[in-house]
């Protein structure tokens, strides 16, 4: 049973999938940082909001309002209130679009490389191969 598991775990497809998952997680971390640290400050400065993640609408206020800071989504939720955090959705949607765009360009580049490889002109046969082919053709006649 252990040898069967080793054979299963060491198959090429399984290793490729594991590598893809690890690289995908790392890519996700890089894209999250890219969006949060580079893109969102630019976007939020254009729209005048310092941070989209704190854009929310309170649906139900906390029962005990004493000492509740209603300026942040986390504070409202922590106090027991219900808030619609549409700013987090905006951040995540922008992150999704950027990841999708990056993957599109990666796949497009890979497809272009494959197409160029397929369309590469075949090398001319060596002179001795051409000579032998001519001799073969003359012998057939």
C-alpha positions in Angstrom: 0.0 0.0 0.0 2.8 2.4 0.8 4.5 1.7 -2.5 1.3 2.4 -4.3 0.9 5.7 -2.5 4.5 6.6 -3.4 3.9 5.8 -7.0 0.7 7.9 -7.0 2.3 10.8 -5.2 5.3 10.9 -7.5 3.5 10.8 -10.8 4.4 13.7 -13.0 0.9 15.2 -13.1 0.7 15.2 -9.3 4.0 17.0 -8.9 3.0 19.5 -11.6 -0.3 20.2 -9.8 1.5 20.7 -6.5 4.0 23.1 -8.0 1.1 24.9 -9.7 -0.8 25.3 -6.4 2.3 26.6 -4.6 3.1 29.1 -7.4 -0.6 30.1 -7.5 -0.6 30.9 -3.8 2.6 32.9 -4.1 1.2 34.7 -7.2 -2.0 35.5 -5.1 0.1 37.0 -2.4 2.1 39.1 -4.8 -1.1 40.3 -6.5 -2.8 41.1 -3.2 0.2 43.3 -2.2 0.2 44.8 -5.7 -3.5 45.8 -5.4 -3.4 46.8 -1.8 -0.1 48.7 -1.8 0.2 50.1 -5.3 -3.1 50.2 -7.2 -5.6 51.0 -4.4 -3.8 54.1 -3.2 -3.9 55.5 -6.7 -7.5 54.6 -7.3 -8.7 55.8 -3.9 -6.8 59.1 -4.4 -8.6 59.6 -7.7 -12.0 59.0 -6.0 -11.2 60.9 -2.8 -11.7 57.9 -0.5 -8.6 57.2 1.6 -9.3 53.4 1.7 -12.1 51.5 0.0 -12.1 48.8 2.6 -13.8 51.3 5.1 -16.6 52.2 2.7 -19.7 50.6 4.3 -23.4 51.2 5.1 -24.8 50.4 8.5 -27.8 48.2 8.2 -28.4 47.7 11.9 -26.7 49.8 14.6 -25.2 48.0 17.6 -27.6 47.7 20.6 -25.2 49.4 22.9 -23.8 52.5 21.2 -21.7 53.7 24.2 -18.1 54.0 23.0 -18.7 52.7 19.5 -16.6 54.3 16.9 -18.8 54.2 13.8 -16.0 55.3 11.5 -14.7 51.8 10.7 -16.3 48.7 9.5 -14.4 46.5 11.9 -15.6 48.6 14.9 -19.2 48.5 13.9 -19.1 44.7 13.4 -17.2 44.2 16.6 -19.8 46.1 18.6 -22.5 43.8 17.2 -23.8 46.0 14.4 -24.6 44.8 10.9 -22.9 46.6 8.1 -22.7 46.2 4.3 -19.0 46.4 3.5 -19.2 47.2 -0.2 -15.7 48.8 -0.1 -14.1 45.3 0.6 -16.0 44.0 -2.4 -14.6 46.8 -4.6 -11.1 46.0 -3.4 -11.5 42.3 -4.1 -13.2 42.9 -7.5 -10.3 45.1 -8.6 -7.8 42.5 -7.4 -9.7 39.8 -9.3 -9.6 41.9 -12.5 -5.9 42.5 -12.2 -5.2 38.8 -11.6 -7.4 37.9 -14.5 -5.6 40.4 -16.7 -2.2 39.2 -15.6 -3.1 35.6 -16.3 -4.5 36.5 -19.7 -1.2 38.1 -20.7 0.7 35.0 -19.4 -1.5 32.6 -21.4 -1.4 34.8 -24.4 2.4 34.9 -24.3 2.6 31.1 -23.9 0.3 30.6 -26.8 2.3 33.0 -29.0 5.5 31.1 -28.1 3.9 27.8 -29.0 2.6 29.2 -32.3 6.0 30.6 -33.2 7.6 27.2 -32.3 5.1 25.4 -34.6 5.6 27.9 -37.4 9.3 27.8 -37.3 10.7 26.8 -40.7 12.0 23.3 -40.9 15.7 23.0 -41.3 17.0 22.0 -44.7 18.2 18.4 -44.8 22.0 17.9 -44.8 23.8 17.6 -48.2 24.5 13.9 -47.7 20.8 13.2 -47.0 19.8 15.0 -50.2 22.4 13.1 -52.2 21.2 9.8 -50.8 17.6 10.7 -51.6 18.5 11.5 -55.2 20.4 8.2 -55.5 17.3 6.4 -54.1 15.0 8.1 -56.5 17.3 7.2 -59.5 17.4 3.6 -58.4 13.6 3.5 -58.3 13.4 4.6 -61.9 
